[in-house]
Amino acid sequence: RKVWKTGESTYFPAKVYADEKYANYYENRVFKLPSDEIVAIYDDVTERETTRLELADSEQKLKNIIENSTNLFYSHSVDEKITFISPQVKDILGYDPKEVFKHWTEFITDNPMNEKATEYTKKAIQTGKRQPTYELEMLRKDGDKIVVEVREAPIVENGEVVSIVGSLVDITKRKKS
């Protein structure tokens, strides 16, 4: 009716239409022709909407894993700058997530054990191949030193390493016992 009265076309976003046979998503466009005829175009967007809902569900599951795991998840660029950090950084290292978007090497100590860690990371960036799990001594915000176990892998796009992703878990208590 609005289109008939105003002559302005109207768009109706995707909405599910269901009957005994179908349950599809349609979006509609209604407009008025110069001849005063009303035209409605129905577009079946079921595949797009189903994909969007599946993606949202998948993202929620991943978010639940990342936010509720005891592991800290991260990614960093090939130049070692942290690009993603999970909320566990607060519990494990004492930092607010916003505070750590810098070079990951700024959070490690000068313990000789860390040389192997930096070598593994550099090799992963150079070769595009996952390296063995390693231990790393890190410095918490409060100054305490902790030992973490790190598992990481390079992300390769078009034959080039674009980032490193990984997880770490605090093993300090296990190492002391």
Order of alpha helices (4+ residues) and beta strands (2+ residues): alpha-beta-beta-beta-alpha-beta-beta-alpha-alpha-beta-beta-beta-alpha
